Amino acid sequence: MSPNRRQFLAGGATAGLCSLAGCLDALGGDGDGDDQRLQLVLSDTPAPLRSGYVIDFTATERPRDDEAFAAAVAGEAYTTQGRTPFGARPDDPKYARHEGTYYRLGSVVVNERAVTHPVVRLTGVADAGADDAPDAVVAETLSEADRTAVHVAHMAARARDNEGGVPWGLVRRGGYVFRDDGAAAKSRLVGADAPSHVIYHDTVYELDVRRERFHEAVYRATAEPVAESPERLEAILRGRFVDARLAGDDLSRKARSILRDAQGEGYAETHPYSDAYRTILTALHARAYLDGNVEKDAYVEDPGVGMVRYGESYYRYRVRFLTR
């Protein structure tokens, strides 16, 4: 399984090879099978798989994707700057259907351009109710785009004070970047008439907006035909994401009961595990856990994360140690 694939399946779990001690710390165990439980959790995944990957251009939040797709299918160049077309990534592919054919959507970098964008940064200066607080505009009175800018810049300012994390996918250069020139032109936060301070979450922040230089990739949209039927696309996605398969007819009643419990709060046992649990762990290719001391299997590469097909349903699974 590739690191990107594993990250997708684990919903953001740390990918890559790790030393065993680090793996066990992340899983909540120390390698001692006598004082920990091994838990299996199954999370629902939409079925069929293609329902989560085929774009409906009439419903997408990216209004220009249909233009990019039409151009790519016609063999014409359609480029975007700074952001990839379709929002497709190697670990999260996107597909579209046109005249009975399914296309995998993607992009290639074809150039680089230098651009200037406004960057919004905030610095907390006073409590909103303080007598010496400067005059400030209330964030809730701003447009949706400006409220988003204030929210993101607030999180960056909060992180500078060591109070919470930063959503790095949104925060750039310690603030919020107006990438859309149209949104920047309409913003009350940008320009000579912009307020000097803004109130957000009962705090008065000093507003600092500067135009800065960015060097951004230029992407050309691509559309590669991959399937002529829904069944073929489903097979492609199974080959891409499904690690293990379970059939109810091949399992004992106890094993089926374990799988039902795992779909709720999760199912856990202490070592030595029951025969039914061992059967399931083996089918999930989590053999490294069977002896109750995964420390013997040094440099295991996230063996307890993946996707399983059980009957006609799909589940993301995670196996981890819990301290008792």
WOTA-V969213 format. One record per pair of residues at least 6 apart in sequence whose C-alpha atoms are under 6 Angstrom apart, sorted by the first residue. I is the first residue (numbers start at 1). J is the second residue. D is the distance in Angstrom with one decimal. If there is no record, write none. Layout:
I_J_D + I_J_D
This chain:
3_15_5.4 + 3_16_5.8 + 4_91_4.9 + 5_91_5.0 + 7_13_5.5 + 7_15_5.9 + 9_306_5.7 + 17_301_5.1 + 18_299_6.0 + 19_299_5.3 + 20_298_5.4 + 20_299_5.6 + 24_30_5.7 + 27_320_5.4 + 27_321_5.4 + 28_321_5.7 + 28_322_5.5 + 29_321_5.3 + 29_323_6.0 + 31_293_5.1 + 31_295_5.6 + 33_271_5.8 + 33_292_4.8 + 33_293_5.7 + 35_324_5.8 + 36_322_5.5 + 36_323_4.4 + 36_324_5.0 + 37_268_5.8 + 37_269_5.2 + 37_270_4.5 + 37_321_5.6 + 37_322_5.0 + 38_268_5.1 + 38_269_5.5 + 38_320_5.7 + 38_321_4.6 + 39_267_5.4 + 39_268_4.0 + 39_319_5.6 + 39_320_5.4 + 40_262_5.8 + 40_266_5.6 + 40_267_5.3 + 40_318_5.8 + 40_319_4.7 + 41_262_4.8 + 41_266_4.5 + 41_317_5.6 + 41_318_5.4 + 42_262_5.4 + 42_263_4.7 + 42_315_5.7 + 42_316_5.7 + 42_317_4.6 + 43_315_5.2 + 43_316_5.1 + 44_315_4.8 + 45_314_5.4 + 45_315_5.2 + 50_234_6.0 + 53_94_5.1 + 53_95_5.9 + 54_94_6.0 + 54_95_4.5 + 54_96_5.2 + 55_95_6.0 + 55_96_5.3 + 57_66_5.7 + 65_86_5.7 + 68_78_5.7 + 72_222_5.4 + 72_223_5.6 + 78_220_5.5 + 78_221_5.7 + 79_219_5.2 + 79_220_4.3 + 80_218_5.7 + 80_219_5.2 + 81_217_5.9 + 81_218_4.5 + 82_216_5.0 + 82_217_5.5 + 85_221_5.8 + 88_94_5.5 + 88_106_5.8 + 94_105_5.5 + 95_103_5.4 + 95_104_4.5 + 95_105_5.4 + 96_102_5.6 + 96_103_5.3 + 101_227_5.9 + 101_228_4.7 + 102_225_5.8 + 102_226_5.9 + 102_227_5.1 + 103_223_5.5 + 103_224_5.0 + 103_225_4.2 + 103_226_5.6 + 104_223_5.5 + 104_224_5.1 + 105_222_5.8 + 105_223_4.7 + 106_221_6.0 + 106_222_5.0 + 107_219_5.9 + 107_220_5.3 + 107_221_4.5 + 107_222_5.0 + 108_219_5.4 + 108_220_5.4 + 109_218_5.7 + 109_219_4.5 + 110_218_5.8 + 110_219_5.8 + 111_218_4.9 + 112_216_5.6 + 112_217_4.5 + 112_218_5.4 + 113_215_5.6 + 113_216_5.5 + 114_214_5.6 + 114_215_4.4 + 115_213_5.8 + 115_214_5.3 + 116_212_5.4 + 116_213_4.6 + 116_214_6.0 + 117_178_5.9 + 117_211_5.4 + 117_212_5.7 + 118_177_5.9 + 118_178_5.5 + 118_210_5.4 + 118_211_4.2 + 119_176_5.5 + 119_177_4.5 + 119_209_5.5 + 119_210_5.4 + 120_175_5.4 + 120_176_5.0 + 120_208_6.0 + 120_209_4.6 + 121_153_5.4 + 121_175_4.6 + 121_208_5.1 + 122_153_5.8 + 122_157_5.9 + 122_205_5.6 + 122_206_5.6 + 122_207_5.1 + 123_205_5.1 + 123_206_5.1 + 124_204_5.9 + 124_205_4.2 + 125_204_5.9 + 125_205_5.6 + 126_133_5.7 + 126_204_5.2 + 127_203_4.7 + 127_204_5.8 + 128_202_5.0 + 128_203_4.9 + 128_204_5.3 + 136_197_4.6 + 136_198_4.7 + 137_198_4.8 + 138_198_5.8 + 138_199_4.8 + 139_199_5.7 + 139_200_5.7 + 149_176_5.5 + 152_176_5.9 + 153_175_4.4 + 153_176_5.3 + 156_174_5.6 + 156_175_5.8 + 159_165_5.8 + 178_184_5.9 + 188_194_5.5 + 196_207_5.4 + 197_205_5.4 + 197_206_4.5 + 197_207_5.1 + 198_204_5.7 + 198_205_5.3 + 227_233_5.6 + 242_307_4.9 + 242_308_5.6 + 243_307_5.5 + 243_308_5.9 + 244_284_5.5 + 244_308_4.7 + 245_308_5.4 + 245_309_4.7 + 245_310_5.9 + 246_310_4.7 + 247_310_5.9 + 247_311_5.5 + 255_276_4.8 + 261_267_5.7 + 271_292_5.5 + 286_303_5.5 + 286_304_5.7 + 288_294_5.6 + 304_318_5.3 + 304_319_4.4 + 305_317_5.8 + 305_318_4.6 + 306_316_5.8 + 306_317_5.5 + 307_315_5.6 + 307_316_4.3 + 307_317_5.7 + 308_314_5.8 + 308_315_5.4
